[in-house]
Amino acid sequence: MTFEETERYALFATIRHSTRQVWESKIGKVKYALTRYELLIRVTVPLANNHLLLLSFDADTKNVDSIMMDKVIPAIEESNL
């Protein structure tokens, strides 16, 4: 993707995340949102101060949920992001 396409993707990820916040009082806060495309895996992680972390994984990456819950989320929580 070009820089402009990535920038636009980030904008839409922000919009999608804001729509998920509507349901927080009913189902809890989002830890991360994962989308599996044919060519890659994208993960959106909410951080403090209304920031989002956007991660990409190769499409054939195994155990993305385990990577997120065992490594990424603890690292974020430890660094207070």
N, C-alpha and C positions, 0 to 999 in steps of 0.2 A: 504494500500500500504506500502511496505517496504521503508526504508529511501532511498535506491538506486533508487527505482521506482519513488519516489517523486522527487528526484534530477533530474532524466531523464525527468520527466514531466516538471519541471521548465525549463530545457534546451530547450525543444521543444516549450514551451510557449514563451520563449525569441525569438526563431526563427520565430514563427508565428507573434509575435508583430513586428519584424523588417520588415516583408513583408508588413504589414499594413502601415508602415511609407511611403511607396512609393506613397500612394494616398493622403497624408496629404495636399499637395498643392491644390488638387482638391476638397476634401470633408471635410477638417479640421482634427484637431488632435483627436486621440482616447481618449475618457474619460475613457472607460473601455470596455473590451470584455467579454461577458458572454457565457458560454457553458453549456447547460443543458444535463447532462447524465441521464441514468435511475436511478443511485444510488446516485448522488450528483450533485451539481451545482458548477462550477468553474468560478471565475472571475479574470481577469488579469487587473491590473490598472497600467498605466505608472506613474512613479514618476520622480522627478528631477534627473539629473546626470545619465540618462540611467538606472535607477533602476526600477524594477517591483515589485508590491505587488501582491501576489497570495492569493486569498481567496477561501475558500470552504464553502458551505452551504449545509444543509440537502436537499435532493431532494424534500421534501414536503414543503420547505420554501416558503411562499407566499410573493408576492410583492418584489422580489429581486431588480427589477429596482428602486422602491421607496426607498428601504433601501440604495441602492448605491447613488442615486441622492440627497436624503434628509439627509443622515447621513454620509456615508463614504466619498464621494467626498468633501462636505463642511469641514469635519475634516481634510482631506489631504490638501486642499487649505489653511485652517487656520494655519496649522502647517508648511506650505511652504515645504512640502516634494516633 
